[in-house]
Amino acid sequence: MSAQPVTLMVARRVARGRYRDFMTWLDEGRELASDFGGYLGSGVLAPPPGDDEYQIVFRFADDAALVAWEHSASRRAWLERGYGLFEAPHEHRATGLGSWFRDGQGRTPPRWKQAIAIWLAFFPVSLAFQWLFGDALAGLPLVPRVLASTLMLTPVMVFLFIPLSTRLLSPWLNAPADRPRRIMRQRRA
């Protein structure tokens, strides 16, 4: 069992014509999870246009907290109430930041690719934050100013923008290391 935060990433494809019921059911599940000890938060990533698969992220303080929620009677009842609202469920458990990048075979991209994916998510969010709140926080001393910004930005990054970045960049993140060489060989031929 892990003593570090654990994330459960769940993919649910909305059943045809059940969007409104699905969203209500999803909000109910997030509310139920918040009643459990060790719950750190959750988020929902809407699918890109033309897709209907939602990514739901539940974060808990450790494995024990997640297991308690996963095996609870209230979660079982909630899942039963969701019958018919979604298709093709898929769940993935992750521990630590590197697990955001793990592909279906358990491989992770090189750290430099992970760093670029995080930076590509962090830069625009930080820029927008500074543009919106920079003047309001400018009068604060350094430590409270940094504390306020990290308290606001960390959940947004962890639950929304890093998963979004890794999802959008997954073809590049998970491309084999020798792929550029193969492309170069094809061009020379």
Secondary structure, DSSP 4 states (H G I P E B T S, - for coil): --SS-EEEEEEEEEPTT-HHHHHHHHHHHHHHHHTSTTEEEEEEEPPPTT--EEEEEEEESSHHHHHHHHT-HHHHHHHHHTTTTEEEEEEEEEESGGGGG--TTS----HHHHHHHHHHHHHHHHHHHHHHHHHHHTTS-HHHHHHHHHHHHHHHIIIIIHHHHHHHTHHHHTS-TTHHHHHHHHHH-
